[in-house]
Structure formats: structure tokens, C-alpha cells
Amino acid sequence: MHLRRHRILATLLVLALVLLNDDSGSAKSKVVMSWRNPQAPTAKFHHVLALGLSQKTTVRADFEDGLAKQLDALGLEAVPGNTILLRPEGTQLDLNYLKGQLRENNIEAVVVSRLLKIEHTQTYVPGQPLFTPYPYYGTFWGYYGTVYPVVYSPDYLREEKKVRIETNLYFISGSDGILLWTGITDTFDPKNVHKAINKLVALIVEQMQSDGVLP
């Protein structure tokens, strides 16, 4: 009974460790590259349009709202594109309509993001022996009863989804739009789209700050 109890506790601890290390439900984003235009003039702007290019209306709105919120936190006055650029899902945007809306809302700069590609990969992960550490090492019987029935994690295929996004910052006040900055990000396993978007827009704004194009 004593040995069986140790084995059960060992198994529970292994399962707990696996669950704690399994963060597949949490999307991760990283900056692949960023570039600031060295030839662009120093631009001061306050009114910014947060624009996402997507055929999915809800995804576009979530992205634009999240990006605008991040820009507002910097003291800028950001306008989500979905509040002034009303269009049904899947329709093309009229450039003249866009220019008119930018003028009416005194927009001086635009942060615009678009999907570049989505990749799906599968990785084979071989099973590994998992040993339970202290306190079961404290006595010989505890050690023997725990280590003897070595617990193996089964082989499995790890599926990964990678979403690559391009983001540009344009200064448009008094011009057709000068590129100030561009960046590319990868987001891995975005199962919860809303949470993934919040993390992504925070990363994008942080990188633009780091590169000196945002306050």
C-alpha cells in the first residue's frame, strides 16, 4: 500500500509538471524584423488611424480596437478604422472615401497591418522518461518506489500554427504618405484570437517605441 501510494503521488506529480509546462493554449508573438526609414523626416503627429486589413470583420475590429487602445495609452489620439471606415465584410475600400475620412478626422499618421501568411507545421516529439525529484528521494523506500516504475511521456505530434503579420507606420499629414517604419511579427498557436491580438498589438507598439517612431 505504501509503495502504491508513492507511485500514485509520483504519477500525479508528473502529470502536474506536464500541465504546467504545456502552454500551447497561450499564443506567443515575436518580432522577426523592424526597420526605421533613415531618410524620412522627423514627424510629429498626434491623431493616428489604427487600421487592420482583413476580410474578417470581427477580427479586423478587435485588432483595430486593441491597437488604438495601445496608442491611446501613449498619449496619442487613436481612431480605430472600424469606427470611420464602415464597409461590409469582403468588399473593397474606396480610396477616395478613405482620403475623405482621413481629412475629416484630422488623421496625421496611419498604423496599418496586414496578414502575410499562415503556416502549419507538425513536429514529432519522442517520449521521454520523467523522474520525480525530492521529497521522494529522502528515504530509500521512497526513492526506490518512485524511480523503479519510471514514468514515460508518450510519443506525440506537436502541431504548430504560425501567423505572420506586416505592420507599417505612415506619416500622411500634407503628403501622400511617407513610410516611417515597418515591422514583421510572428504569432504562434493563436487559439484564442482575442488574447493573441492583445499581445500582438502590445508587442508592435513596444517595438515602434523602441525604434523611436512613437513616444
GROMACS elastic network, one bead per residue, 0.5 to 0.9 nm:
[ bonds ]
;  ai    aj funct       b0    kb
    1     4     6  0.50271   500
    1     5     6  0.60995   500
    1     6     6  0.86855   500
    2     5     6  0.51942   500
    2     6     6  0.64435   500
    2     7     6  0.88102   500
    2   142     6  0.89120   500
    2   145     6  0.87427   500
    3     6     6  0.51612   500
    3     7     6  0.63064   500
    3     8     6  0.87383   500
    3   141     6  0.78854   500
    3   142     6  0.76787   500
    3   144     6  0.88729   500
    3   145     6  0.55091   500
    3   146     6  0.80281   500
    4     7     6  0.50351   500
    4     8     6  0.62154   500
    4     9     6  0.86179   500
    4   145     6  0.79551   500
    5     8     6  0.51113   500
    5     9     6  0.61624   500
    5    10     6  0.84875   500
    6     9     6  0.50589   500
    6    10     6  0.59687   500
    6    11     6  0.85281   500
    6   136     6  0.80279   500
    6   142     6  0.68508   500
    6   145     6  0.63393   500
    6   146     6  0.60931   500
    7    11     6  0.61269   500
    7    12     6  0.85931   500
    7   145     6  0.65840   500
    7   146     6  0.57082   500
    7   147     6  0.88151   500
    7   149     6  0.75406   500
    8    11     6  0.51309   500
    8    12     6  0.62051   500
    8    13     6  0.86142   500
    9    12     6  0.50911   500
    9    13     6  0.61329   500
    9    14     6  0.86274   500
    9   146     6  0.86030   500
   10    13     6  0.51252   500
   10    14     6  0.62319   500
   10    15     6  0.86912   500
   10   131     6  0.83890   500
   10   132     6  0.61893   500
   10   136     6  0.84216   500
   10   146     6  0.61798   500
   10   147     6  0.87564   500
   10   151     6  0.84765   500
   11    14     6  0.51143   500
   11    15     6  0.62358   500
   11    16     6  0.85905   500
   11   132     6  0.85472   500
   11   146     6  0.89297   500
   11   151     6  0.72282   500
   12    15     6  0.51108   500
   12    16     6  0.61231   500
   12    17     6  0.86448   500
   13    17     6  0.61828   500
   13    18     6  0.86325   500
   13   132     6  0.71320   500
   14    17     6  0.50978   500
   14    18     6  0.62331   500
   14    19     6  0.86704   500
   14   130     6  0.69059   500
   14   131     6  0.77504   500
   14   132     6  0.68369   500
   14   151     6  0.78161   500
   15    18     6  0.50793   500
   15    19     6  0.61776   500
   15    20     6  0.85744   500
   16    19     6  0.51375   500
   16    20     6  0.60830   500
   16    21     6  0.85876   500
   17    20     6  0.51060   500
   17    21     6  0.61630   500
   17    22     6  0.85168   500
   18    21     6  0.52313   500
   18    22     6  0.60522   500
   18   153     6  0.88497   500
   19    22     6  0.50316   500
   19    23     6  0.79375   500
   20    23     6  0.73506   500
   21    24     6  0.88941   500
   22    25     6  0.78636   500
   23    26     6  0.54891   500
   23    27     6  0.82250   500
   24    27     6  0.71762   500
   24   160     6  0.88180   500
   24   189     6  0.68731   500
   24   191     6  0.85584   500
   25   189     6  0.72539   500
   25   190     6  0.77379   500
   25   191     6  0.62748   500
   25   192     6  0.75650   500
   26   188     6  0.86636   500
   26   189     6  0.72323   500
   26   190     6  0.70969   500
   26   191     6  0.73509   500
   26   192     6  0.76004   500
   26   195     6  0.82144   500
   26   196     6  0.78165   500
   27   187     6  0.65961   500
   27   188     6  0.54822   500
   27   189     6  0.51331   500
   27   191     6  0.68968   500
   27   192     6  0.75409   500
   27   193     6  0.86669   500
   27   195     6  0.77262   500
   27   196     6  0.56056   500
   27   199     6  0.82233   500
   28   186     6  0.81927   500
   28   187     6  0.55312   500
   28   188     6  0.52391   500
   28   189     6  0.71764   500
   28   190     6  0.76043   500
   28   196     6  0.75039   500
   28   199     6  0.78788   500
   28   200     6  0.83693   500
   29   185     6  0.67670   500
   29   186     6  0.55084   500
   29   188     6  0.62734   500
   29   196     6  0.79646   500
   29   199     6  0.71571   500
   29   200     6  0.60925   500
   29   203     6  0.75204   500
   30   184     6  0.87473   500
   30   185     6  0.55915   500
   30   186     6  0.54832   500
   30   187     6  0.65847   500
   30   188     6  0.87117   500
   30   200     6  0.82407   500
   30   203     6  0.75367   500
   31    34     6  0.73201   500
   31   183     6  0.73548   500
   31   184     6  0.60728   500
   31   186     6  0.65020   500
   31   187     6  0.89877   500
   31   203     6  0.77226   500
   31   204     6  0.78520   500
   31   207     6  0.78605   500
   32   183     6  0.75346   500
   32   184     6  0.54188   500
   32   185     6  0.52305   500
   32   186     6  0.66132   500
   33   182     6  0.83368   500
   33   183     6  0.55313   500
   33   184     6  0.53761   500
   33   185     6  0.72077   500
   34   181     6  0.73872   500
   34   182     6  0.56658   500
   34   184     6  0.64193   500
   34   185     6  0.88038   500
   34   207     6  0.78092   500
   34   208     6  0.83464   500
   34   211     6  0.80681   500
   35    38     6  0.88721   500
   35   180     6  0.86004   500
   35   181     6  0.56759   500
   35   182     6  0.53883   500
   35   183     6  0.62930   500
   35   211     6  0.78828   500
   36    39     6  0.88865   500
   36    40     6  0.84612   500
   36   179     6  0.85236   500
   36   180     6  0.59465   500
   36   182     6  0.66273   500
   36   183     6  0.87679   500
   36   208     6  0.87883   500
   36   211     6  0.68400   500
   36   212     6  0.82988   500
   36   213     6  0.76837   500
   37    40     6  0.54593   500
   37    41     6  0.88279   500
   37   179     6  0.68525   500
   37   180     6  0.52410   500
   37   181     6  0.58738   500
   37   182     6  0.82853   500
   38    41     6  0.81659   500
   38   180     6  0.82460   500
   39   180     6  0.87009   500
   40    43     6  0.80791   500
   40   178     6  0.70063   500
   40   179     6  0.71926   500
   40   180     6  0.60082   500
   41   178     6  0.87720   500
   41   180     6  0.82994   500
   42   180     6  0.88636   500
   42   213     6  0.87990   500
   43   171     6  0.69732   500
   43   180     6  0.84066   500
   43   213     6  0.83846   500
   44   108     6  0.86840   500
   44   171     6  0.87686   500
   45    48     6  0.74778   500
   45    76     6  0.81640   500
   45   107     6  0.86647   500
   45   108     6  0.57643   500
   45   109     6  0.65899   500
   45   171     6  0.79277   500
   45   173     6  0.82835   500
   46    75     6  0.81123   500
   46    76     6  0.51426   500
   46    77     6  0.59142   500
   46    78     6  0.80537   500
   46   107     6  0.81830   500
   46   108     6  0.68902   500
   46   109     6  0.79275   500
   47    76     6  0.63563   500
   47    78     6  0.58417   500
   47    79     6  0.76144   500
   47   105     6  0.82087   500
   47   106     6  0.66122   500
   47   107     6  0.50320   500
   47   108     6  0.54624   500
   47   109     6  0.66697   500
   47   110     6  0.87494   500
   48    68     6  0.82578   500
   48    71     6  0.81348   500
   48    76     6  0.71418   500
   48    77     6  0.61814   500
   48    79     6  0.62093   500
   48    80     6  0.87380   500
   48   106     6  0.86702   500
   48   107     6  0.55594   500
   48   108     6  0.59685   500
   48   110     6  0.54944   500
   48   111     6  0.72109   500
   49    64     6  0.87482   500
   49    68     6  0.76888   500
   49    77     6  0.86398   500
   49    78     6  0.56892   500
   49    80     6  0.60851   500
   49    81     6  0.62834   500
   49   102     6  0.81425   500
   49   107     6  0.63668   500
   49   108     6  0.80116   500
   49   109     6  0.63886   500
   49   111     6  0.61844   500
   49   112     6  0.80556   500
   50    63     6  0.84978   500
   50    64     6  0.53355   500
   50    65     6  0.77011   500
   50    66     6  0.88768   500
   50    67     6  0.61280   500
   50    68     6  0.55908   500
   50    71     6  0.84869   500
   50    78     6  0.65435   500
   50    79     6  0.59327   500
   50    81     6  0.56737   500
   50    82     6  0.88797   500
   50   110     6  0.62385   500
   50   111     6  0.52067   500
   50   112     6  0.63247   500
   50   113     6  0.85785   500
   51    60     6  0.80356   500
   51    61     6  0.89558   500
   51    63     6  0.81343   500
   51    64     6  0.56807   500
   51    67     6  0.83872   500
   51    68     6  0.88725   500
   51    79     6  0.86535   500
   51    80     6  0.65178   500
   51    81     6  0.50191   500
   51    82     6  0.79455   500
   51   110     6  0.70800   500
   51   111     6  0.60068   500
   51   113     6  0.64756   500
   51   114     6  0.88812   500
   52    59     6  0.86849   500
   52    60     6  0.54429   500
   52    61     6  0.78167   500
   52    63     6  0.64860   500
   52    64     6  0.58995   500
   52    80     6  0.88711   500
   52    81     6  0.73799   500
   52    82     6  0.88677   500
   52   111     6  0.83382   500
   52   112     6  0.56173   500
   52   114     6  0.61239   500
   52   115     6  0.89107   500
   52   167     6  0.89826   500
   53    56     6  0.88521   500
   53    60     6  0.66945   500
   53   112     6  0.73266   500
   53   113     6  0.61389   500
   53   115     6  0.74482   500
   54    57     6  0.69830   500
   54    59     6  0.72212   500
   54    60     6  0.55754   500
   54    89     6  0.87006   500
   54    90     6  0.83486   500
   54   113     6  0.88672   500
   54   114     6  0.68628   500
   54   115     6  0.74266   500
   55    59     6  0.83854   500
   55    60     6  0.75956   500
   55    89     6  0.57721   500
   55    90     6  0.50368   500
   55    91     6  0.79832   500
   56    59     6  0.54593   500
   56    60     6  0.61301   500
   56    61     6  0.86379   500
   56    89     6  0.62723   500
   56    90     6  0.74704   500
   57    60     6  0.51434   500
   57    61     6  0.61042   500
   57    62     6  0.86348   500
   57    82     6  0.85939   500
   57    87     6  0.88523   500
   57    88     6  0.76793   500
   57    89     6  0.55542   500
   57    90     6  0.82900   500
   58    61     6  0.51142   500
   58    62     6  0.61316   500
   58    63     6  0.85409   500
   59    62     6  0.51705   500
   59    63     6  0.61083   500
   59    64     6  0.85638   500
   59   193     6  0.78569   500
   59   194     6  0.81867   500
   59   197     6  0.86663   500
   60    63     6  0.51807   500
   60    64     6  0.60769   500
   60    65     6  0.84773   500
   60    81     6  0.86541   500
   60    82     6  0.76680   500
   61    64     6  0.51671   500
   61    65     6  0.59383   500
   61    66     6  0.84008   500
   61    80     6  0.76533   500
   61    81     6  0.77330   500
   61    82     6  0.58038   500
   61    83     6  0.87323   500
   62    65     6  0.52266   500
   62    66     6  0.60289   500
   62    67     6  0.84960   500
   62   193     6  0.89440   500
   62   194     6  0.69379   500
   62   197     6  0.73349   500
   62   198     6  0.85947   500
   63    66     6  0.51912   500
   63    67     6  0.60423   500
   63    68     6  0.84912   500
   63    80     6  0.87091   500
   63   194     6  0.82618   500
   63   197     6  0.59491   500
   63   198     6  0.76718   500
   63   200     6  0.89042   500
   63   201     6  0.74486   500
   64    67     6  0.51253   500
   64    68     6  0.59813   500
   64    69     6  0.84886   500
   64    79     6  0.83032   500
   64    81     6  0.62606   500
   64    82     6  0.71072   500
   64   201     6  0.89517   500
   65    68     6  0.51781   500
   65    69     6  0.61719   500
   65    70     6  0.87611   500
   65    79     6  0.82518   500
   65    80     6  0.54633   500
   65    81     6  0.82599   500
   65    82     6  0.81800   500
   66    69     6  0.51402   500
   66    70     6  0.63883   500
   66    71     6  0.87939   500
   66    80     6  0.85066   500
   66   197     6  0.71679   500
   66   198     6  0.59456   500
   66   201     6  0.65236   500
   66   202     6  0.83191   500
   67    70     6  0.51604   500
   67    71     6  0.62934   500
   67    72     6  0.86160   500
   67    78     6  0.84182   500
   67    80     6  0.77188   500
   67   111     6  0.86893   500
   67   197     6  0.86633   500
   67   198     6  0.79106   500
   67   200     6  0.88548   500
   67   201     6  0.53057   500
   67   202     6  0.74784   500
   67   204     6  0.86599   500
   67   205     6  0.79088   500
   68    71     6  0.50673   500
   68    72     6  0.60166   500
   68    73     6  0.86169   500
   68    76     6  0.89754   500
   68    77     6  0.81670   500
   68    78     6  0.50248   500
   68    79     6  0.60951   500
   68    80     6  0.56833   500
   68    81     6  0.89996   500
   68   201     6  0.89638   500
   69    72     6  0.50555   500
   69    73     6  0.63351   500
   69    78     6  0.74356   500
   69    80     6  0.87483   500
   70    73     6  0.52346   500
   70    74     6  0.70011   500
   70    78     6  0.87527   500
   70   198     6  0.89878   500
   70   201     6  0.71562   500
   70   202     6  0.64118   500
   70   205     6  0.69495   500
   71    74     6  0.53321   500
   71    75     6  0.70841   500
   71    76     6  0.57966   500
   71    77     6  0.73035   500
   71    78     6  0.60712   500
   71   205     6  0.72407   500
   71   214     6  0.88014   500
   72    75     6  0.52820   500
   72    77     6  0.56100   500
   72    78     6  0.57682   500
   72    79     6  0.89838   500
   73    76     6  0.71873   500
   74    77     6  0.88150   500
   74   214     6  0.81494   500
   74   215     6  0.66153   500
   75   215     6  0.82782   500
   76   215     6  0.87472   500
   78   107     6  0.88066   500
   79    82     6  0.85093   500
   79    83     6  0.72580   500
   79    84     6  0.79746   500
   79   105     6  0.86031   500
   79   107     6  0.84706   500
   80    83     6  0.57323   500
   80    84     6  0.74876   500
   80    85     6  0.87728   500
   81    84     6  0.56803   500
   81    85     6  0.55159   500
   81    86     6  0.81439   500
   82    85     6  0.53142   500
   82    86     6  0.59882   500
   82    87     6  0.82513   500
   83    86     6  0.67637   500
   84    98     6  0.88999   500
   84   101     6  0.67648   500
   84   102     6  0.87811   500
   84   105     6  0.85583   500
   85    93     6  0.83729   500
   85    97     6  0.83122   500
   85    98     6  0.70772   500
   85   101     6  0.74249   500
   87    90     6  0.83531   500
   87    91     6  0.66752   500
   87    92     6  0.80828   500
   87    93     6  0.73766   500
   88    91     6  0.58685   500
   88    92     6  0.88536   500
   89    92     6  0.89070   500
   93    96     6  0.88383   500
   93    97     6  0.77245   500
   93    98     6  0.74110   500
   94    97     6  0.52182   500
   94    98     6  0.62939   500
   94    99     6  0.88297   500
   95    99     6  0.61642   500
   95   100     6  0.85444   500
   96    99     6  0.51365   500
   96   100     6  0.61850   500
   96   101     6  0.86688   500
   97   100     6  0.51257   500
   97   101     6  0.62629   500
   97   102     6  0.87057   500
   98   101     6  0.51792   500
   98   102     6  0.62419   500
   98   103     6  0.87379   500
   99   102     6  0.51138   500
   99   103     6  0.62939   500
   99   104     6  0.86811   500
  100   103     6  0.52188   500
  100   104     6  0.61954   500
  100   105     6  0.86630   500
  101   104     6  0.50845   500
  101   105     6  0.61108   500
  101   106     6  0.84572   500
  101   107     6  0.84285   500
  102   105     6  0.53005   500
  102   106     6  0.60079   500
  102   107     6  0.50718   500
  102   108     6  0.80168   500
  103   106     6  0.51039   500
  103   107     6  0.63815   500
  103   108     6  0.87894   500
  104   107     6  0.78893   500
  106   173     6  0.85559   500
  107   110     6  0.75192   500
  107   172     6  0.77602   500
  107   173     6  0.72745   500
  108   170     6  0.86575   500
  108   171     6  0.62012   500
  108   172     6  0.54475   500
  108   174     6  0.83082   500
  109   169     6  0.70961   500
  109   170     6  0.54870   500
  109   172     6  0.53498   500
  109   173     6  0.68161   500
  109   177     6  0.81370   500
  110   168     6  0.79748   500
  110   169     6  0.57177   500
  110   170     6  0.51941   500
  110   171     6  0.66287   500
  110   172     6  0.72841   500
  110   177     6  0.86583   500
  111   167     6  0.69508   500
  111   168     6  0.57348   500
  111   170     6  0.65174   500
  112   166     6  0.82931   500
  112   167     6  0.55922   500
  112   168     6  0.53885   500
  112   169     6  0.65203   500
  112   170     6  0.81466   500
  113   165     6  0.66616   500
  113   166     6  0.54867   500
  113   168     6  0.64223   500
  113   169     6  0.89566   500
  114   164     6  0.87856   500
  114   165     6  0.57189   500
  114   166     6  0.54601   500
  114   167     6  0.66052   500
  114   168     6  0.89720   500
  115   118     6  0.80176   500
  115   163     6  0.75209   500
  115   164     6  0.62064   500
  115   166     6  0.64349   500
  116   163     6  0.78214   500
  116   164     6  0.54807   500
  116   165     6  0.54628   500
  116   166     6  0.64234   500
  116   184     6  0.89833   500
  117   162     6  0.82553   500
  117   163     6  0.61471   500
  117   164     6  0.54522   500
  117   165     6  0.74688   500
  118   161     6  0.71030   500
  118   162     6  0.56675   500
  118   164     6  0.63519   500
  119   160     6  0.81653   500
  119   161     6  0.57351   500
  119   162     6  0.50833   500
  119   163     6  0.65754   500
  119   164     6  0.83568   500
  120   159     6  0.71864   500
  120   160     6  0.57660   500
  120   162     6  0.64508   500
  121   158     6  0.82175   500
  121   159     6  0.58208   500
  121   160     6  0.52658   500
  121   161     6  0.65310   500
  121   162     6  0.82560   500
  122   157     6  0.62195   500
  122   158     6  0.55141   500
  122   160     6  0.62755   500
  122   161     6  0.89746   500
  123   156     6  0.84580   500
  123   157     6  0.55433   500
  123   158     6  0.50629   500
  123   159     6  0.65124   500
  123   160     6  0.80504   500
  124   155     6  0.75642   500
  124   156     6  0.61338   500
  124   158     6  0.63057   500
  124   159     6  0.89469   500
  125   128     6  0.88700   500
  125   154     6  0.87265   500
  125   155     6  0.57730   500
  125   156     6  0.54582   500
  125   157     6  0.59881   500
  125   158     6  0.68493   500
  126   153     6  0.82988   500
  126   154     6  0.71638   500
  126   156     6  0.67008   500
  126   157     6  0.86793   500
  127   152     6  0.62309   500
  127   156     6  0.75792   500
  128   151     6  0.85284   500
  128   152     6  0.55937   500
  128   153     6  0.55086   500
  128   154     6  0.74938   500
  128   155     6  0.81648   500
  129   150     6  0.65561   500
  129   151     6  0.58397   500
  129   153     6  0.65103   500
  130   150     6  0.68782   500
  130   151     6  0.55193   500
  130   152     6  0.58483   500
  130   153     6  0.71300   500
  131   146     6  0.80644   500
  131   147     6  0.65529   500
  131   150     6  0.66745   500
  131   151     6  0.69217   500
  131   152     6  0.87880   500
  132   135     6  0.86771   500
  132   136     6  0.73423   500
  132   137     6  0.85333   500
  132   146     6  0.71008   500
  132   147     6  0.73502   500
  132   151     6  0.89028   500
  133   136     6  0.63417   500
  133   137     6  0.65026   500
  133   143     6  0.89097   500
  134   138     6  0.66212   500
  134   143     6  0.87600   500
  135   138     6  0.55370   500
  135   139     6  0.85407   500
  135   142     6  0.84063   500
  135   143     6  0.87830   500
  136   139     6  0.68478   500
  136   140     6  0.86475   500
  136   141     6  0.85947   500
  136   142     6  0.50140   500
  136   143     6  0.53467   500
  136   144     6  0.87923   500
  136   145     6  0.85996   500
  136   146     6  0.68269   500
  136   147     6  0.89505   500
  137   140     6  0.70216   500
  137   141     6  0.86180   500
  137   142     6  0.61943   500
  137   144     6  0.83307   500
  137   146     6  0.83222   500
  137   147     6  0.89652   500
  138   141     6  0.87720   500
  138   142     6  0.68490   500
  138   143     6  0.69656   500
  139   142     6  0.51250   500
  139   143     6  0.60011   500
  139   144     6  0.84711   500
  140   143     6  0.50434   500
  140   144     6  0.59206   500
  140   145     6  0.82886   500
  141   144     6  0.50549   500
  141   145     6  0.57383   500
  141   146     6  0.82505   500
  142   145     6  0.52570   500
  142   146     6  0.60726   500
  142   147     6  0.85264   500
  143   146     6  0.52424   500
  143   147     6  0.59245   500
  143   148     6  0.80993   500
  144   147     6  0.53734   500
  144   148     6  0.55384   500
  144   149     6  0.85932   500
  145   148     6  0.57857   500
  145   149     6  0.72062   500
  146   149     6  0.64031   500
  146   150     6  0.74927   500
  147   150     6  0.54447   500
  147   151     6  0.82776   500
  148   151     6  0.89828   500
  153   156     6  0.89614   500
  159   189     6  0.86544   500
  160   188     6  0.68536   500
  160   189     6  0.58635   500
  161   187     6  0.81421   500
  161   188     6  0.56053   500
  161   190     6  0.74238   500
  162   186     6  0.63608   500
  162   187     6  0.55871   500
  162   189     6  0.62936   500
  162   190     6  0.80264   500
  163   185     6  0.81436   500
  163   186     6  0.55557   500
  163   187     6  0.50818   500
  163   188     6  0.64332   500
  163   189     6  0.80917   500
  163   190     6  0.80072   500
  164   184     6  0.69393   500
  164   185     6  0.56620   500
  164   187     6  0.64590   500
  164   188     6  0.89154   500
  165   183     6  0.83270   500
  165   184     6  0.56395   500
  165   185     6  0.52957   500
  165   186     6  0.64454   500
  165   187     6  0.80941   500
  166   182     6  0.73180   500
  166   183     6  0.58600   500
  166   185     6  0.66073   500
  167   181     6  0.82688   500
  167   182     6  0.56650   500
  167   183     6  0.53021   500
  167   184     6  0.63090   500
  167   185     6  0.81702   500
  167   204     6  0.78816   500
  168   179     6  0.70891   500
  168   180     6  0.76683   500
  168   181     6  0.57199   500
  168   183     6  0.65471   500
  168   184     6  0.89406   500
  169   178     6  0.83966   500
  169   179     6  0.60286   500
  169   180     6  0.55587   500
  169   181     6  0.51286   500
  169   182     6  0.63741   500
  169   183     6  0.89909   500
  169   208     6  0.88654   500
  169   213     6  0.85365   500
  170   177     6  0.55355   500
  170   178     6  0.52425   500
  170   180     6  0.55474   500
  170   181     6  0.72747   500
  171   174     6  0.87442   500
  171   175     6  0.78110   500
  171   176     6  0.84722   500
  171   177     6  0.53100   500
  171   178     6  0.51524   500
  171   179     6  0.65380   500
  171   180     6  0.66391   500
  172   175     6  0.51804   500
  172   176     6  0.57663   500
  172   178     6  0.63327   500
  172   179     6  0.88315   500
  173   176     6  0.79583   500
  173   177     6  0.74296   500
  174   177     6  0.83029   500
  175   178     6  0.73072   500
  179   182     6  0.76229   500
  180   213     6  0.72886   500
  181   208     6  0.76431   500
  181   211     6  0.84760   500
  181   213     6  0.72081   500
  182   208     6  0.87455   500
  183   204     6  0.78655   500
  183   207     6  0.84007   500
  183   208     6  0.84648   500
  184   204     6  0.88205   500
  185   200     6  0.80606   500
  185   203     6  0.86952   500
  185   204     6  0.78664   500
  186   200     6  0.88339   500
  187   190     6  0.66854   500
  187   196     6  0.76394   500
  187   200     6  0.74241   500
  188   191     6  0.89421   500
  188   196     6  0.89219   500
  189   192     6  0.85785   500
  189   196     6  0.87220   500
  190   193     6  0.56922   500
  190   194     6  0.87640   500
  190   195     6  0.80616   500
  190   196     6  0.55399   500
  190   197     6  0.84899   500
  191   194     6  0.89736   500
  191   195     6  0.86951   500
  191   196     6  0.77601   500
  192   195     6  0.55963   500
  192   196     6  0.61300   500
  192   197     6  0.86810   500
  193   196     6  0.50296   500
  193   197     6  0.60547   500
  193   198     6  0.86836   500
  194   197     6  0.52204   500
  194   198     6  0.63962   500
  194   199     6  0.88674   500
  195   198     6  0.51891   500
  195   199     6  0.63822   500
  195   200     6  0.85963   500
  196   199     6  0.52875   500
  196   200     6  0.60611   500
  196   201     6  0.87204   500
  197   201     6  0.60895   500
  197   202     6  0.84622   500
  198   201     6  0.55210   500
  198   202     6  0.62764   500
  198   203     6  0.87073   500
  199   202     6  0.52591   500
  199   203     6  0.62439   500
  199   204     6  0.87810   500
  200   203     6  0.51088   500
  200   204     6  0.62312   500
  200   205     6  0.87360   500
  201   204     6  0.50129   500
  201   205     6  0.61686   500
  201   206     6  0.84305   500
  202   205     6  0.53402   500
  202   206     6  0.60631   500
  202   207     6  0.86226   500
  203   206     6  0.50573   500
  203   207     6  0.61428   500
  203   208     6  0.86818   500
  204   207     6  0.52012   500
  204   208     6  0.63048   500
  204   209     6  0.86893   500
  205   208     6  0.50960   500
  205   209     6  0.61992   500
  205   210     6  0.85826   500
  205   214     6  0.77892   500
  206   209     6  0.51031   500
  206   210     6  0.61732   500
  206   211     6  0.86891   500
  206   214     6  0.87620   500
  207   211     6  0.61504   500
  207   212     6  0.86042   500
  208   211     6  0.50548   500
  208   212     6  0.62509   500
  208   213     6  0.55826   500
  208   214     6  0.58015   500
  208   215     6  0.87869   500
  209   212     6  0.50602   500
  209   213     6  0.59240   500
  209   215     6  0.61176   500
  210   213     6  0.78738   500
  210   214     6  0.81072   500
  211   214     6  0.79005   500
  212   215     6  0.71020   500
